[in-house]
């Protein structure tokens, strides 16, 4: 199995179109700091999948050599999409995949129900085959647009290779599956719990927004074997600046910050 990190930013990306915070301003001044929405490409025996369909999905496919179309004029290696939740920044890319003849979408039942309007829009364009994936419920936080009842599997962690790899870009609780994985890529949205309120982007703390902050998970993460990475960085997170001291803190713990384009061979 091969993985390629297609993006590492939280909703809005870095820079966000309407934001002039230090993280976004720094990314505009230094293009190398730009981050696309968090996503992962998975190449395995039964085909190639993208984990979460972001607004950047067309550009992300072009940036991954083994996802590009060919050799036929309309032949694509992309078999489908695996969704870890129903948030817009993880699903709106489905609309950009309407040119496919058929698309497999793997998710939990509650996420499928939330996306019924997407399915209605896409029905005249593409055949969607809904399926299950090896997902672990980790949060009951539903998207603001959803009027469905509370459910424990609104947000999930994805297990690959029988649990050897766990991908959880949004994480309200620590799933036990992380403790046994050989490679974990998890929620690094906020550095500390007060970051959203301190920076003025929300009246809620990180945990109230459904994200365990890095300060709450890094010690436990450091004790895991294998490779450990953070992804889904918000534009307010100091880690979007490569010179931030927080990078040294994580490096001393043996933890990486995922980078757009990073390839992980397993």
N, C-alpha and C positions, 0 to 999 in steps of 0.2 A: 504493500500500500504506500502511496505517496500523497503527501499533503502540501498544499501551497496556501499560504496566508494571502488572501485577496484584499483584505482591508482590516484595519485595527481601530477605527474610530467609533465612538458612540453616535447617537442620532444627530444629524446635522453635519457630520464630518469635521475635519480640520483642514482649512478654515470653514466655519459655518457662514453661509451667505450673508446673514444679517448681523454678524457679531464682530466687534472690534476689540475683544478681550486680548490680553497679552499672548495667549496661545494662538489665537486666530491671526492676530497681527504679525506674530513671529513667523507663522506658516506662509503668509503672503510675502513677507520680505525674504524668506528662505524657502524656496519651493521644495527642498529636500525634506522639510518637516511636514509636508502635507500628508494627510492620512484619509483614505477612503473608508466608507462604512464597513464595520466588522463583518467579515465573511471568510469562508474556508472552502477551498476546492479539494475534493477527495477523489483519488483515482484508485479503483479497486477492481477485482475480477469481474464484477457484474456491471461495470460501467463507471462513468464519471458523474459526480454529483457536486452541486454547490450547496453549502450550508448557509441558509438564509439568502433571500433574494433582495438585495439592497437597491437603492436608487442608482448605484454605480455599476450595476451588474454587467452592462454591455462593455464598459471600459475594463472591468475586472476580468471578463472572459478574454478580451484582447491581450491583457497583460499576462495571461497564463498560456504558455505555448501549447500544452496538451489539451486545452479547451477550445482552441481555435478550430473553425470549420475546415473541412476537407477530408479526403481528396475530391469528393464529388462537389458540385457547385452549391448544393444545399444540404450537405452532409455534416452533421455536428456530432462530436463525441459526447455532448452533454445529454445525459439520460433523464436527469431530474433535479429536484430541489428538496432539501431537508430543512424543515422549519423548526427552530427551537422555541418560537413564540409567535404571537400574531401582531407584534408592534409594526407600525408602518415602515420604520427604517429597516425591517427585516423581511417585509412582504411586498412592498410596492414594486419591486423589481419583477414580480410575476407578470405585471402588465407589459413590461418590456420584452417578455419572452413569447409574445403572442404569435410571432412568425413560425414557431415550431409546429410540426404536424401533431405531435403528441408529447405530453410532458407528464412525468410522474412527480407527484408532490407527496412527501412523507411528513406527517405531523400527528399531533394528538387530536382526538375527536373534537375537543372544545375549540382548538385553533381552526380546524376545518369549518366548523359551524360559523365562527367569526368571519371567515373569508367567503361566505356564501355569496356576498355581493360581488366580490372579485370573480368568483366562478361564473356568475351570471354574465358579467361583462365579457369574459374571455370565451364563453361557450361558442359564439359564432366564429372564433378564430382558431382555437386549438382544443384538442381533446385532452382533458386532464384526467389522469388515473390517480386516484387518492390511495395512499397506502400508509402502513404503520412503519415506524422506525424504532430503533433501540434507544428510547428516550426515558430519562429519569425526572419525574416532577420535582422542581426545586422552588417554585413560587406560585402563589395564587394571584399575583398581581396581573390584572387584565388591562388591556389597552383602554384608553379613555373613550374611544369610539364604540367599544363593544357594550351591548346591552344584555349580554348573556349573564346567567347567574355565576356567582363565585365558584371556582373549581380549583383543585390542587395542582392541575397540570397546565395552567396558562403559560408557564415558563418551564422549560426543561433543559437538562443537560444531555448531550448526545454522546452515546458510547459507540466506539468503533473497535474493530478487531477484538470482539468479545470483552470489551472493557479495558483493553490495554491503552486506549486513547480516550480521553474525556474532553469534550469541548463545551464550555459553559460561558458564553459571552455576557450573559446576565444571570445573576445568582443571588437569590434572596436568603438561601440557607446553604450550608456546606453539605453536599451529598457525600455519603460514605464511599461511594464508588471512586471518588478522587483518591482515597487512601491506598487503593490497590492498583492504580493506573501507572503505566510506564511513561506516559506523556500527558500532561494536563495543560490546557489552555483556558484560562478562566477570567472572570469579570475583574477588570481593572478600571472601571468607569471613573471612580473617585479615589483620591489618595486617602482622605480622611472623612469622617462622618459629617463634619460641619461644612465641608467644602461647598455644597450647593447653596447653603444659606449665607456663608461668608462671601461668596462671589456674587450673590444677588440673583442667581438664576432660578431659585426656588425657595419657597417658605418651608420646605421639608428637608430633613437630613437625608444622607445617602441611603441609609437603611429604610427610611420611610418611603423612599422612591423605589425600593426593591433591589438595591445594589449593596452588597457587602463591600465596605471600603477596603482598600489595600492594607491599611494599618491593622485591620481586624483579621486579615487572612494570611499575611506574609510569613509570620512565624510558623504557623501550621504548614503552610505551603513549603517552607524551607526544609521541613523534616521528611518530605516525601522523596522516594527514590526517583530516579529518571529525570526527564526534562520537564521544567516548570516555567510557564510563560503567562504573562498578563496581556490581555487584549481589551478592546472596546473602551478605549480611553476617551473621556470627555474633553472638550476643548479647554476646560478649566483645570484639568489635571496637570500638575507641574511636569509630569513625565513627557508631555508633548514638546518640551524644551530639552534637547539632548545634553545641555550643560547643567541641568538641574541636579542638585545634590541627591535627590531621591534615587537617581540611577545608581549611585555608589552604594546606597543603603541596600538596594535589591541585589546588586552584584556581589556584595559581601555575603549575602544569604544564598548565593547560587541561583538566583531567579533572573529570568530574562524578561525583557519587554518585547513582545512580538513586533515585527516590522512588516510593512506591506511588501509582498513579493517573496517573503521568506519561504524556503522549501524545506520540508521535513520528510526524510525518507525513513520508512519503518520496515 
